[in-house]
Amino acid sequence: MKQIAAGHDGERPSDSAFEQHYSISELAKLWGLGRESVRKLVMNEPDVTKVRMGKKKKNTHYTVSESVAKRIHTRLSNAA
């Protein structure tokens, strides 16, 4: 039987392929933040899907799974 390594937070990683995924705009609306603020929060976060359309960084699209969004939001809530 294949073992699954622990995720970044010490828990077993979930299969995020079948979770709800959010765009930067959706998270900004949910969290009441600006799109640029959310982009900066997620751009270097582990397990965020980044799709670069062309050679320019400005054409990078980010999608964030529900579990990663919860992890970011919890971290932000605990920091306040």
mmJSON file of the N, C-alpha and C atoms, coordinates in Angstrom:
{"data_MODEL":{"atom_site":{
"group_PDB":["ATOM","ATOM","ATOM","ATOM","ATOM","ATOM","ATOM","ATOM","ATOM","ATOM","ATOM","ATOM","ATOM","ATOM","ATOM","ATOM","ATOM","ATOM","ATOM","ATOM","ATOM","ATOM","ATOM","ATOM","ATOM","ATOM","ATOM","ATOM","ATOM","ATOM","ATOM","ATOM","ATOM","ATOM","ATOM","ATOM","ATOM","ATOM","ATOM","ATOM","ATOM","ATOM","ATOM","ATOM","ATOM","ATOM","ATOM","ATOM","ATOM","ATOM","ATOM","ATOM","ATOM","ATOM","ATOM","ATOM","ATOM","ATOM","ATOM","ATOM","ATOM","ATOM","ATOM","ATOM","ATOM","ATOM","ATOM","ATOM","ATOM","ATOM","ATOM","ATOM","ATOM","ATOM","ATOM","ATOM","ATOM","ATOM","ATOM","ATOM","ATOM","ATOM","ATOM","ATOM","ATOM","ATOM","ATOM","ATOM","ATOM","ATOM","ATOM","ATOM","ATOM","ATOM","ATOM","ATOM","ATOM","ATOM","ATOM","ATOM","ATOM","ATOM","ATOM","ATOM","ATOM","ATOM","ATOM","ATOM","ATOM","ATOM","ATOM","ATOM","ATOM","ATOM","ATOM","ATOM","ATOM","ATOM","ATOM","ATOM","ATOM","ATOM","ATOM","ATOM","ATOM","ATOM","ATOM","ATOM","ATOM","ATOM","ATOM","ATOM","ATOM","ATOM","ATOM","ATOM","ATOM","ATOM","ATOM","ATOM","ATOM","ATOM","ATOM","ATOM","ATOM","ATOM","ATOM","ATOM","ATOM","ATOM","ATOM","ATOM","ATOM","ATOM","ATOM","ATOM","ATOM","ATOM","ATOM","ATOM","ATOM","ATOM","ATOM","ATOM","ATOM","ATOM","ATOM","ATOM","ATOM","ATOM","ATOM","ATOM","ATOM","ATOM","ATOM","ATOM","ATOM","ATOM","ATOM","ATOM","ATOM","ATOM","ATOM","ATOM","ATOM","ATOM","ATOM","ATOM","ATOM","ATOM","ATOM","ATOM","ATOM","ATOM","ATOM","ATOM","ATOM","ATOM","ATOM","ATOM","ATOM","ATOM","ATOM","ATOM","ATOM","ATOM","ATOM","ATOM","ATOM","ATOM","ATOM","ATOM","ATOM","ATOM","ATOM","ATOM","ATOM","ATOM","ATOM","ATOM","ATOM","ATOM","ATOM","ATOM","ATOM","ATOM","ATOM","ATOM","ATOM","ATOM","ATOM","ATOM","ATOM","ATOM","ATOM","ATOM","ATOM","ATOM","ATOM","ATOM"],
"id":[1,2,3,4,5,6,7,8,9,10,11,12,13,14,15,16,17,18,19,20,21,22,23,24,25,26,27,28,29,30,31,32,33,34,35,36,37,38,39,40,41,42,43,44,45,46,47,48,49,50,51,52,53,54,55,56,57,58,59,60,61,62,63,64,65,66,67,68,69,70,71,72,73,74,75,76,77,78,79,80,81,82,83,84,85,86,87,88,89,90,91,92,93,94,95,96,97,98,99,100,101,102,103,104,105,106,107,108,109,110,111,112,113,114,115,116,117,118,119,120,121,122,123,124,125,126,127,128,129,130,131,132,133,134,135,136,137,138,139,140,141,142,143,144,145,146,147,148,149,150,151,152,153,154,155,156,157,158,159,160,161,162,163,164,165,166,167,168,169,170,171,172,173,174,175,176,177,178,179,180,181,182,183,184,185,186,187,188,189,190,191,192,193,194,195,196,197,198,199,200,201,202,203,204,205,206,207,208,209,210,211,212,213,214,215,216,217,218,219,220,221,222,223,224,225,226,227,228,229,230,231,232,233,234,235,236,237,238,239,240],
"type_symbol":["N","C","C","N","C","C","N","C","C","N","C","C","N","C","C","N","C","C","N","C","C","N","C","C","N","C","C","N","C","C","N","C","C","N","C","C","N","C","C","N","C","C","N","C","C","N","C","C","N","C","C","N","C","C","N","C","C","N","C","C","N","C","C","N","C","C","N","C","C","N","C","C","N","C","C","N","C","C","N","C","C","N","C","C","N","C","C","N","C","C","N","C","C","N","C","C","N","C","C","N","C","C","N","C","C","N","C","C","N","C","C","N","C","C","N","C","C","N","C","C","N","C","C","N","C","C","N","C","C","N","C","C","N","C","C","N","C","C","N","C","C","N","C","C","N","C","C","N","C","C","N","C","C","N","C","C","N","C","C","N","C","C","N","C","C","N","C","C","N","C","C","N","C","C","N","C","C","N","C","C","N","C","C","N","C","C","N","C","C","N","C","C","N","C","C","N","C","C","N","C","C","N","C","C","N","C","C","N","C","C","N","C","C","N","C","C","N","C","C","N","C","C","N","C","C","N","C","C","N","C","C","N","C","C","N","C","C","N","C","C"],
"label_atom_id":["N","CA","C","N","CA","C","N","CA","C","N","CA","C","N","CA","C","N","CA","C","N","CA","C","N","CA","C","N","CA","C","N","CA","C","N","CA","C","N","CA","C","N","CA","C","N","CA","C","N","CA","C","N","CA","C","N","CA","C","N","CA","C","N","CA","C","N","CA","C","N","CA","C","N","CA","C","N","CA","C","N","CA","C","N","CA","C","N","CA","C","N","CA","C","N","CA","C","N","CA","C","N","CA","C","N","CA","C","N","CA","C","N","CA","C","N","CA","C","N","CA","C","N","CA","C","N","CA","C","N","CA","C","N","CA","C","N","CA","C","N","CA","C","N","CA","C","N","CA","C","N","CA","C","N","CA","C","N","CA","C","N","CA","C","N","CA","C","N","CA","C","N","CA","C","N","CA","C","N","CA","C","N","CA","C","N","CA","C","N","CA","C","N","CA","C","N","CA","C","N","CA","C","N","CA","C","N","CA","C","N","CA","C","N","CA","C","N","CA","C","N","CA","C","N","CA","C","N","CA","C","N","CA","C","N","CA","C","N","CA","C","N","CA","C","N","CA","C","N","CA","C","N","CA","C","N","CA","C","N","CA","C","N","CA","C","N","CA","C","N","CA","C","N","CA","C","N","CA","C"],
"label_alt_id":[null,null,null,null,null,null,null,null,null,null,null,null,null,null,null,null,null,null,null,null,null,null,null,null,null,null,null,null,null,null,null,null,null,null,null,null,null,null,null,null,null,null,null,null,null,null,null,null,null,null,null,null,null,null,null,null,null,null,null,null,null,null,null,null,null,null,null,null,null,null,null,null,null,null,null,null,null,null,null,null,null,null,null,null,null,null,null,null,null,null,null,null,null,null,null,null,null,null,null,null,null,null,null,null,null,null,null,null,null,null,null,null,null,null,null,null,null,null,null,null,null,null,null,null,null,null,null,null,null,null,null,null,null,null,null,null,null,null,null,null,null,null,null,null,null,null,null,null,null,null,null,null,null,null,null,null,null,null,null,null,null,null,null,null,null,null,null,null,null,null,null,null,null,null,null,null,null,null,null,null,null,null,null,null,null,null,null,null,null,null,null,null,null,null,null,null,null,null,null,null,null,null,null,null,null,null,null,null,null,null,null,null,null,null,null,null,null,null,null,null,null,null,null,null,null,null,null,null,null,null,null,null,null,null,null,null,null,null,null,null],
"label_comp_id":["MET","MET","MET","LYS","LYS","LYS","GLN","GLN","GLN","ILE","ILE","ILE","ALA","ALA","ALA","ALA","ALA","ALA","GLY","GLY","GLY","HIS","HIS","HIS","ASP","ASP","ASP","GLY","GLY","GLY","GLU","GLU","GLU","ARG","ARG","ARG","PRO","PRO","PRO","SER","SER","SER","ASP","ASP","ASP","SER","SER","SER","ALA","ALA","ALA","PHE","PHE","PHE","GLU","GLU","GLU","GLN","GLN","GLN","HIS","HIS","HIS","TYR","TYR","TYR","SER","SER","SER","ILE","ILE","ILE","SER","SER","SER","GLU","GLU","GLU","LEU","LEU","LEU","ALA","ALA","ALA","LYS","LYS","LYS","LEU","LEU","LEU","TRP","TRP","TRP","GLY","GLY","GLY","LEU","LEU","LEU","GLY","GLY","GLY","ARG","ARG","ARG","GLU","GLU","GLU","SER","SER","SER","VAL","VAL","VAL","ARG","ARG","ARG","LYS","LYS","LYS","LEU","LEU","LEU","VAL","VAL","VAL","MET","MET","MET","ASN","ASN","ASN","GLU","GLU","GLU","PRO","PRO","PRO","ASP","ASP","ASP","VAL","VAL","VAL","THR","THR","THR","LYS","LYS","LYS","VAL","VAL","VAL","ARG","ARG","ARG","MET","MET","MET","GLY","GLY","GLY","LYS","LYS","LYS","LYS","LYS","LYS","LYS","LYS","LYS","LYS","LYS","LYS","ASN","ASN","ASN","THR","THR","THR","HIS","HIS","HIS","TYR","TYR","TYR","THR","THR","THR","VAL","VAL","VAL","SER","SER","SER","GLU","GLU","GLU","SER","SER","SER","VAL","VAL","VAL","ALA","ALA","ALA","LYS","LYS","LYS","ARG","ARG","ARG","ILE","ILE","ILE","HIS","HIS","HIS","THR","THR","THR","ARG","ARG","ARG","LEU","LEU","LEU","SER","SER","SER","ASN","ASN","ASN","ALA","ALA","ALA","ALA","ALA","ALA"],
"label_asym_id":["A","A","A","A","A","A","A","A","A","A","A","A","A","A","A","A","A","A","A","A","A","A","A","A","A","A","A","A","A","A","A","A","A","A","A","A","A","A","A","A","A","A","A","A","A","A","A","A","A","A","A","A","A","A","A","A","A","A","A","A","A","A","A","A","A","A","A","A","A","A","A","A","A","A","A","A","A","A","A","A","A","A","A","A","A","A","A","A","A","A","A","A","A","A","A","A","A","A","A","A","A","A","A","A","A","A","A","A","A","A","A","A","A","A","A","A","A","A","A","A","A","A","A","A","A","A","A","A","A","A","A","A","A","A","A","A","A","A","A","A","A","A","A","A","A","A","A","A","A","A","A","A","A","A","A","A","A","A","A","A","A","A","A","A","A","A","A","A","A","A","A","A","A","A","A","A","A","A","A","A","A","A","A","A","A","A","A","A","A","A","A","A","A","A","A","A","A","A","A","A","A","A","A","A","A","A","A","A","A","A","A","A","A","A","A","A","A","A","A","A","A","A","A","A","A","A","A","A","A","A","A","A","A","A","A","A","A","A","A","A"],
"label_entity_id":["1","1","1","1","1","1","1","1","1","1","1","1","1","1","1","1","1","1","1","1","1","1","1","1","1","1","1","1","1","1","1","1","1","1","1","1","1","1","1","1","1","1","1","1","1","1","1","1","1","1","1","1","1","1","1","1","1","1","1","1","1","1","1","1","1","1","1","1","1","1","1","1","1","1","1","1","1","1","1","1","1","1","1","1","1","1","1","1","1","1","1","1","1","1","1","1","1","1","1","1","1","1","1","1","1","1","1","1","1","1","1","1","1","1","1","1","1","1","1","1","1","1","1","1","1","1","1","1","1","1","1","1","1","1","1","1","1","1","1","1","1","1","1","1","1","1","1","1","1","1","1","1","1","1","1","1","1","1","1","1","1","1","1","1","1","1","1","1","1","1","1","1","1","1","1","1","1","1","1","1","1","1","1","1","1","1","1","1","1","1","1","1","1","1","1","1","1","1","1","1","1","1","1","1","1","1","1","1","1","1","1","1","1","1","1","1","1","1","1","1","1","1","1","1","1","1","1","1","1","1","1","1","1","1","1","1","1","1","1","1"],
"label_seq_id":[1,1,1,2,2,2,3,3,3,4,4,4,5,5,5,6,6,6,7,7,7,8,8,8,9,9,9,10,10,10,11,11,11,12,12,12,13,13,13,14,14,14,15,15,15,16,16,16,17,17,17,18,18,18,19,19,19,20,20,20,21,21,21,22,22,22,23,23,23,24,24,24,25,25,25,26,26,26,27,27,27,28,28,28,29,29,29,30,30,30,31,31,31,32,32,32,33,33,33,34,34,34,35,35,35,36,36,36,37,37,37,38,38,38,39,39,39,40,40,40,41,41,41,42,42,42,43,43,43,44,44,44,45,45,45,46,46,46,47,47,47,48,48,48,49,49,49,50,50,50,51,51,51,52,52,52,53,53,53,54,54,54,55,55,55,56,56,56,57,57,57,58,58,58,59,59,59,60,60,60,61,61,61,62,62,62,63,63,63,64,64,64,65,65,65,66,66,66,67,67,67,68,68,68,69,69,69,70,70,70,71,71,71,72,72,72,73,73,73,74,74,74,75,75,75,76,76,76,77,77,77,78,78,78,79,79,79,80,80,80],
"pdbx_PDB_ins_code":[null,null,null,null,null,null,null,null,null,null,null,null,null,null,null,null,null,null,null,null,null,null,null,null,null,null,null,null,null,null,null,null,null,null,null,null,null,null,null,null,null,null,null,null,null,null,null,null,null,null,null,null,null,null,null,null,null,null,null,null,null,null,null,null,null,null,null,null,null,null,null,null,null,null,null,null,null,null,null,null,null,null,null,null,null,null,null,null,null,null,null,null,null,null,null,null,null,null,null,null,null,null,null,null,null,null,null,null,null,null,null,null,null,null,null,null,null,null,null,null,null,null,null,null,null,null,null,null,null,null,null,null,null,null,null,null,null,null,null,null,null,null,null,null,null,null,null,null,null,null,null,null,null,null,null,null,null,null,null,null,null,null,null,null,null,null,null,null,null,null,null,null,null,null,null,null,null,null,null,null,null,null,null,null,null,null,null,null,null,null,null,null,null,null,null,null,null,null,null,null,null,null,null,null,null,null,null,null,null,null,null,null,null,null,null,null,null,null,null,null,null,null,null,null,null,null,null,null,null,null,null,null,null,null,null,null,null,null,null,null],
"Cartn_x":[0.834,0.0,0.884,0.537,1.318,0.999,2.056,1.851,1.857,1.057,0.995,1.75,2.655,3.449,2.579,3.008,2.279,2.361,1.314,1.263,2.108,2.012,2.815,2.455,1.219,0.8,0.819,1.451,1.575,0.416,-0.635,-1.769,-1.605,-2.372,-2.356,-2.975,-2.352,-2.929,-4.239,-5.21,-6.47,-6.332,-7.268,-7.248,-7.901,-7.123,-7.659,-8.199,-7.96,-8.449,-9.972,-10.632,-12.089,-12.732,-11.927,-12.447,-12.906,-13.689,-14.033,-12.735,-12.584,-11.42,-11.892,-11.111,-11.466,-10.45,-10.942,-10.051,-9.671,-8.732,-8.322,-9.525,-10.301,-11.466,-12.495,-12.731,-13.709,-13.253,-11.969,-11.456,-11.478,-11.155,-11.178,-12.579,-13.572,-14.958,-15.366,-15.018,-15.36,-14.704,-13.455,-12.683,-12.757,-13.357,-13.456,-12.123,-11.275,-9.956,-9.847,-8.837,-8.571,-7.934,-8.114,-7.556,-6.041,-5.384,-3.917,-3.438,-4.15,-3.791,-3.903,-4.981,-5.178,-4.125,-3.831,-2.809,-1.474,-1.113,0.15,0.13,-1.04,-1.151,-0.982,-1.499,-1.498,-0.355,0.324,1.283,2.443,2.868,3.965,3.512,2.214,1.649,1.786,2.217,2.292,0.906,0.86,-0.345,-1.33,-0.937,-1.769,-1.442,-2.478,-2.274,-2.002,-0.886,-0.49,-0.429,-1.143,-1.13,-0.671,0.483,1.018,0.615,-0.055,-0.515,0.45,1.45,2.459,3.694,4.562,5.843,5.79,4.786,4.736,4.099,4.706,4.176,2.782,2.486,1.177,0.046,0.375,-0.619,-0.712,-0.359,-0.442,-1.795,-2.501,-3.792,-3.618,-4.179,-4.062,-5.423,-5.426,-6.631,-6.229,-7.105,-6.827,-7.894,-7.464,-8.437,-9.02,-10.165,-10.854,-9.992,-9.274,-8.449,-7.298,-6.71,-5.634,-6.207,-7.376,-8.021,-8.317,-8.788,-9.045,-7.758,-6.684,-5.392,-4.9,-5.006,-4.574,-5.45,-6.754,-7.68,-7.475,-7.244,-6.994,-5.707,-4.664,-3.395,-3.575,-4.346,-4.596,-5.441,-6.425,-7.293,-6.519,-5.603,-4.809,-3.757,-3.34,-2.322,-2.902,-4.208,-4.846,-5.009],
"Cartn_y":[-1.175,0.0,1.244,2.203,3.428,4.38,4.899,5.871,7.269,8.135,9.521,10.359,11.181,12.034,13.118,13.602,14.671,15.948,16.771,18.046,19.088,20.316,21.416,21.735,21.448,21.768,20.544,19.459,18.254,17.289,17.7,16.828,16.14,15.071,14.405,15.319,15.425,16.306,15.736,16.596,16.139,16.123,15.495,15.473,16.751,17.806,19.123,19.231,18.226,18.284,18.332,17.792,17.726,18.704,19.594,20.631,21.825,22.681,23.981,24.761,25.445,26.304,27.736,28.68,30.091,30.874,31.871,32.801,33.911,34.743,35.881,36.797,37.063,37.947,37.39,36.098,35.477,35.573,35.296,35.393,36.832,37.776,39.188,39.591,39.141,39.461,38.786,37.514,36.778,37.377,37.796,38.278,39.787,40.488,41.938,42.648,42.099,42.672,43.034,43.791,44.111,42.928,42.89,41.781,41.715,42.867,42.875,42.346,42.682,42.18,40.655,40.123,38.667,38.014,38.62,38.044,37.933,38.961,38.925,37.865,37.633,36.607,35.194,34.946,33.582,33.269,34.277,34.028,33.107,33.108,32.236,31.153,30.993,29.995,28.602,27.615,26.247,25.744,24.933,24.252,25.157,26.374,27.243,26.929,26.767,26.47,27.766,27.781,28.956,28.557,29.29,29.036,30.315,30.243,31.409,31.343,32.389,32.474,33.385,32.811,33.599,33.772,34.672,34.847,35.858,36.715,37.786,37.321,37.727,37.363,37.926,39.071,39.681,38.832,37.894,37.003,35.675,35.673,34.469,34.442,33.323,33.137,32.168,32.528,31.71,31.117,29.848,29.243,28.634,28.798,28.387,27.402,26.209,25.221,25.659,25.099,25.478,25.243,24.124,23.834,24.837,25.265,26.259,27.616,27.972,29.233,29.262,28.138,28.062,28.219,27.601,27.703,29.153,29.851,31.248,32.108,31.919,32.723,32.494,31.248,30.94,31.606,31.546,32.182,33.701,34.316,35.753,36.099,35.266,35.508,35.398,34.446,34.248,35.338,35.971,37.014,38.329,38.484,39.756,39.874],
"Cartn_z":[0.0,0.0,0.0,-0.828,-0.956,0.189,0.851,1.915,1.331,1.937,1.508,2.517,2.021,2.909,3.519,4.662,5.335,4.517,4.612,3.916,4.625,4.17,4.714,6.153,6.548,7.908,8.812,8.366,9.172,9.001,8.312,8.078,6.738,6.561,5.264,4.225,3.063,2.044,1.531,1.304,0.738,-0.777,-1.418,-2.87,-3.365,-3.497,-3.815,-5.242,-6.067,-7.441,-7.495,-6.486,-6.491,-5.521,-4.941,-4.059,-4.888,-4.249,-4.831,-5.011,-6.119,-6.36,-6.554,-6.043,-6.086,-6.895,-7.593,-8.284,-7.304,-7.697,-6.879,-6.634,-7.662,-7.536,-6.563,-6.624,-5.719,-4.268,-4.015,-2.648,-2.15,-3.022,-2.634,-2.195,-2.92,-2.577,-1.263,-1.107,0.116,1.356,1.224,2.364,2.543,1.6,1.699,1.536,0.68,0.415,-1.056,-1.405,-2.802,-3.519,-4.818,-5.613,-5.502,-5.525,-5.454,-4.103,-3.037,-1.705,-1.656,-2.211,-2.225,-3.105,-4.249,-5.138,-4.412,-3.662,-2.918,-1.827,-1.237,-0.201,-0.76,-1.955,-2.484,-3.431,-3.959,-5.043,-4.652,-3.402,-2.978,-2.008,-1.886,-0.979,-1.61,-0.804,-1.341,-1.755,-2.761,-3.249,-3.979,-4.343,-5.169,-6.625,-7.438,-8.849,-9.595,-10.341,-11.112,-12.58,-13.399,-14.835,-15.516,-16.148,-16.841,-18.304,-18.737,-20.117,-20.872,-21.491,-22.184,-21.32,-21.721,-21.044,-19.908,-19.88,-18.895,-17.59,-16.471,-15.16,-14.928,-15.533,-15.313,-15.899,-16.752,-17.34,-16.59,-15.315,-14.5,-13.8,-13.92,-13.277,-12.12,-10.98,-9.779,-9.447,-9.048,-8.479,-7.144,-6.171,-4.807,-4.375,-3.958,-3.5,-2.163,-1.825,-0.595,0.639,0.684,1.86,2.003,0.9,0.955,1.349,0.823,1.189,2.69,3.228,4.669,5.462,4.988,5.674,5.702,4.585,4.512,5.421,5.345,6.137,7.633,8.03,9.436,9.903,9.091,9.44,9.615,8.713,8.794,10.018,10.321,11.469,12.777,12.848,14.067,14.243,13.16,13.231,13.757,13.598,14.011,15.505],
"occupancy":[1.0,1.0,1.0,1.0,1.0,1.0,1.0,1.0,1.0,1.0,1.0,1.0,1.0,1.0,1.0,1.0,1.0,1.0,1.0,1.0,1.0,1.0,1.0,1.0,1.0,1.0,1.0,1.0,1.0,1.0,1.0,1.0,1.0,1.0,1.0,1.0,1.0,1.0,1.0,1.0,1.0,1.0,1.0,1.0,1.0,1.0,1.0,1.0,1.0,1.0,1.0,1.0,1.0,1.0,1.0,1.0,1.0,1.0,1.0,1.0,1.0,1.0,1.0,1.0,1.0,1.0,1.0,1.0,1.0,1.0,1.0,1.0,1.0,1.0,1.0,1.0,1.0,1.0,1.0,1.0,1.0,1.0,1.0,1.0,1.0,1.0,1.0,1.0,1.0,1.0,1.0,1.0,1.0,1.0,1.0,1.0,1.0,1.0,1.0,1.0,1.0,1.0,1.0,1.0,1.0,1.0,1.0,1.0,1.0,1.0,1.0,1.0,1.0,1.0,1.0,1.0,1.0,1.0,1.0,1.0,1.0,1.0,1.0,1.0,1.0,1.0,1.0,1.0,1.0,1.0,1.0,1.0,1.0,1.0,1.0,1.0,1.0,1.0,1.0,1.0,1.0,1.0,1.0,1.0,1.0,1.0,1.0,1.0,1.0,1.0,1.0,1.0,1.0,1.0,1.0,1.0,1.0,1.0,1.0,1.0,1.0,1.0,1.0,1.0,1.0,1.0,1.0,1.0,1.0,1.0,1.0,1.0,1.0,1.0,1.0,1.0,1.0,1.0,1.0,1.0,1.0,1.0,1.0,1.0,1.0,1.0,1.0,1.0,1.0,1.0,1.0,1.0,1.0,1.0,1.0,1.0,1.0,1.0,1.0,1.0,1.0,1.0,1.0,1.0,1.0,1.0,1.0,1.0,1.0,1.0,1.0,1.0,1.0,1.0,1.0,1.0,1.0,1.0,1.0,1.0,1.0,1.0,1.0,1.0,1.0,1.0,1.0,1.0,1.0,1.0,1.0,1.0,1.0,1.0,1.0,1.0,1.0,1.0,1.0,1.0],
"B_iso_or_equiv":[0.0,0.0,0.0,0.0,0.0,0.0,0.0,0.0,0.0,0.0,0.0,0.0,0.0,0.0,0.0,0.0,0.0,0.0,0.0,0.0,0.0,0.0,0.0,0.0,0.0,0.0,0.0,0.0,0.0,0.0,0.0,0.0,0.0,0.0,0.0,0.0,0.0,0.0,0.0,0.0,0.0,0.0,0.0,0.0,0.0,0.0,0.0,0.0,0.0,0.0,0.0,0.0,0.0,0.0,0.0,0.0,0.0,0.0,0.0,0.0,0.0,0.0,0.0,0.0,0.0,0.0,0.0,0.0,0.0,0.0,0.0,0.0,0.0,0.0,0.0,0.0,0.0,0.0,0.0,0.0,0.0,0.0,0.0,0.0,0.0,0.0,0.0,0.0,0.0,0.0,0.0,0.0,0.0,0.0,0.0,0.0,0.0,0.0,0.0,0.0,0.0,0.0,0.0,0.0,0.0,0.0,0.0,0.0,0.0,0.0,0.0,0.0,0.0,0.0,0.0,0.0,0.0,0.0,0.0,0.0,0.0,0.0,0.0,0.0,0.0,0.0,0.0,0.0,0.0,0.0,0.0,0.0,0.0,0.0,0.0,0.0,0.0,0.0,0.0,0.0,0.0,0.0,0.0,0.0,0.0,0.0,0.0,0.0,0.0,0.0,0.0,0.0,0.0,0.0,0.0,0.0,0.0,0.0,0.0,0.0,0.0,0.0,0.0,0.0,0.0,0.0,0.0,0.0,0.0,0.0,0.0,0.0,0.0,0.0,0.0,0.0,0.0,0.0,0.0,0.0,0.0,0.0,0.0,0.0,0.0,0.0,0.0,0.0,0.0,0.0,0.0,0.0,0.0,0.0,0.0,0.0,0.0,0.0,0.0,0.0,0.0,0.0,0.0,0.0,0.0,0.0,0.0,0.0,0.0,0.0,0.0,0.0,0.0,0.0,0.0,0.0,0.0,0.0,0.0,0.0,0.0,0.0,0.0,0.0,0.0,0.0,0.0,0.0,0.0,0.0,0.0,0.0,0.0,0.0,0.0,0.0,0.0,0.0,0.0,0.0],
"pdbx_formal_charge":[null,null,null,null,null,null,null,null,null,null,null,null,null,null,null,null,null,null,null,null,null,null,null,null,null,null,null,null,null,null,null,null,null,null,null,null,null,null,null,null,null,null,null,null,null,null,null,null,null,null,null,null,null,null,null,null,null,null,null,null,null,null,null,null,null,null,null,null,null,null,null,null,null,null,null,null,null,null,null,null,null,null,null,null,null,null,null,null,null,null,null,null,null,null,null,null,null,null,null,null,null,null,null,null,null,null,null,null,null,null,null,null,null,null,null,null,null,null,null,null,null,null,null,null,null,null,null,null,null,null,null,null,null,null,null,null,null,null,null,null,null,null,null,null,null,null,null,null,null,null,null,null,null,null,null,null,null,null,null,null,null,null,null,null,null,null,null,null,null,null,null,null,null,null,null,null,null,null,null,null,null,null,null,null,null,null,null,null,null,null,null,null,null,null,null,null,null,null,null,null,null,null,null,null,null,null,null,null,null,null,null,null,null,null,null,null,null,null,null,null,null,null,null,null,null,null,null,null,null,null,null,null,null,null,null,null,null,null,null,null],
"auth_seq_id":[1,1,1,2,2,2,3,3,3,4,4,4,5,5,5,6,6,6,7,7,7,8,8,8,9,9,9,10,10,10,11,11,11,12,12,12,13,13,13,14,14,14,15,15,15,16,16,16,17,17,17,18,18,18,19,19,19,20,20,20,21,21,21,22,22,22,23,23,23,24,24,24,25,25,25,26,26,26,27,27,27,28,28,28,29,29,29,30,30,30,31,31,31,32,32,32,33,33,33,34,34,34,35,35,35,36,36,36,37,37,37,38,38,38,39,39,39,40,40,40,41,41,41,42,42,42,43,43,43,44,44,44,45,45,45,46,46,46,47,47,47,48,48,48,49,49,49,50,50,50,51,51,51,52,52,52,53,53,53,54,54,54,55,55,55,56,56,56,57,57,57,58,58,58,59,59,59,60,60,60,61,61,61,62,62,62,63,63,63,64,64,64,65,65,65,66,66,66,67,67,67,68,68,68,69,69,69,70,70,70,71,71,71,72,72,72,73,73,73,74,74,74,75,75,75,76,76,76,77,77,77,78,78,78,79,79,79,80,80,80],
"auth_comp_id":["MET","MET","MET","LYS","LYS","LYS","GLN","GLN","GLN","ILE","ILE","ILE","ALA","ALA","ALA","ALA","ALA","ALA","GLY","GLY","GLY","HIS","HIS","HIS","ASP","ASP","ASP","GLY","GLY","GLY","GLU","GLU","GLU","ARG","ARG","ARG","PRO","PRO","PRO","SER","SER","SER","ASP","ASP","ASP","SER","SER","SER","ALA","ALA","ALA","PHE","PHE","PHE","GLU","GLU","GLU","GLN","GLN","GLN","HIS","HIS","HIS","TYR","TYR","TYR","SER","SER","SER","ILE","ILE","ILE","SER","SER","SER","GLU","GLU","GLU","LEU","LEU","LEU","ALA","ALA","ALA","LYS","LYS","LYS","LEU","LEU","LEU","TRP","TRP","TRP","GLY","GLY","GLY","LEU","LEU","LEU","GLY","GLY","GLY","ARG","ARG","ARG","GLU","GLU","GLU","SER","SER","SER","VAL","VAL","VAL","ARG","ARG","ARG","LYS","LYS","LYS","LEU","LEU","LEU","VAL","VAL","VAL","MET","MET","MET","ASN","ASN","ASN","GLU","GLU","GLU","PRO","PRO","PRO","ASP","ASP","ASP","VAL","VAL","VAL","THR","THR","THR","LYS","LYS","LYS","VAL","VAL","VAL","ARG","ARG","ARG","MET","MET","MET","GLY","GLY","GLY","LYS","LYS","LYS","LYS","LYS","LYS","LYS","LYS","LYS","LYS","LYS","LYS","ASN","ASN","ASN","THR","THR","THR","HIS","HIS","HIS","TYR","TYR","TYR","THR","THR","THR","VAL","VAL","VAL","SER","SER","SER","GLU","GLU","GLU","SER","SER","SER","VAL","VAL","VAL","ALA","ALA","ALA","LYS","LYS","LYS","ARG","ARG","ARG","ILE","ILE","ILE","HIS","HIS","HIS","THR","THR","THR","ARG","ARG","ARG","LEU","LEU","LEU","SER","SER","SER","ASN","ASN","ASN","ALA","ALA","ALA","ALA","ALA","ALA"],
"auth_asym_id":["A","A","A","A","A","A","A","A","A","A","A","A","A","A","A","A","A","A","A","A","A","A","A","A","A","A","A","A","A","A","A","A","A","A","A","A","A","A","A","A","A","A","A","A","A","A","A","A","A","A","A","A","A","A","A","A","A","A","A","A","A","A","A","A","A","A","A","A","A","A","A","A","A","A","A","A","A","A","A","A","A","A","A","A","A","A","A","A","A","A","A","A","A","A","A","A","A","A","A","A","A","A","A","A","A","A","A","A","A","A","A","A","A","A","A","A","A","A","A","A","A","A","A","A","A","A","A","A","A","A","A","A","A","A","A","A","A","A","A","A","A","A","A","A","A","A","A","A","A","A","A","A","A","A","A","A","A","A","A","A","A","A","A","A","A","A","A","A","A","A","A","A","A","A","A","A","A","A","A","A","A","A","A","A","A","A","A","A","A","A","A","A","A","A","A","A","A","A","A","A","A","A","A","A","A","A","A","A","A","A","A","A","A","A","A","A","A","A","A","A","A","A","A","A","A","A","A","A","A","A","A","A","A","A","A","A","A","A","A","A"],
"auth_atom_id":["N","CA","C","N","CA","C","N","CA","C","N","CA","C","N","CA","C","N","CA","C","N","CA","C","N","CA","C","N","CA","C","N","CA","C","N","CA","C","N","CA","C","N","CA","C","N","CA","C","N","CA","C","N","CA","C","N","CA","C","N","CA","C","N","CA","C","N","CA","C","N","CA","C","N","CA","C","N","CA","C","N","CA","C","N","CA","C","N","CA","C","N","CA","C","N","CA","C","N","CA","C","N","CA","C","N","CA","C","N","CA","C","N","CA","C","N","CA","C","N","CA","C","N","CA","C","N","CA","C","N","CA","C","N","CA","C","N","CA","C","N","CA","C","N","CA","C","N","CA","C","N","CA","C","N","CA","C","N","CA","C","N","CA","C","N","CA","C","N","CA","C","N","CA","C","N","CA","C","N","CA","C","N","CA","C","N","CA","C","N","CA","C","N","CA","C","N","CA","C","N","CA","C","N","CA","C","N","CA","C","N","CA","C","N","CA","C","N","CA","C","N","CA","C","N","CA","C","N","CA","C","N","CA","C","N","CA","C","N","CA","C","N","CA","C","N","CA","C","N","CA","C","N","CA","C","N","CA","C","N","CA","C","N","CA","C","N","CA","C","N","CA","C","N","CA","C","N","CA","C"],
"pdbx_PDB_model_num":[1,1,1,1,1,1,1,1,1,1,1,1,1,1,1,1,1,1,1,1,1,1,1,1,1,1,1,1,1,1,1,1,1,1,1,1,1,1,1,1,1,1,1,1,1,1,1,1,1,1,1,1,1,1,1,1,1,1,1,1,1,1,1,1,1,1,1,1,1,1,1,1,1,1,1,1,1,1,1,1,1,1,1,1,1,1,1,1,1,1,1,1,1,1,1,1,1,1,1,1,1,1,1,1,1,1,1,1,1,1,1,1,1,1,1,1,1,1,1,1,1,1,1,1,1,1,1,1,1,1,1,1,1,1,1,1,1,1,1,1,1,1,1,1,1,1,1,1,1,1,1,1,1,1,1,1,1,1,1,1,1,1,1,1,1,1,1,1,1,1,1,1,1,1,1,1,1,1,1,1,1,1,1,1,1,1,1,1,1,1,1,1,1,1,1,1,1,1,1,1,1,1,1,1,1,1,1,1,1,1,1,1,1,1,1,1,1,1,1,1,1,1,1,1,1,1,1,1,1,1,1,1,1,1,1,1,1,1,1,1]
}}}
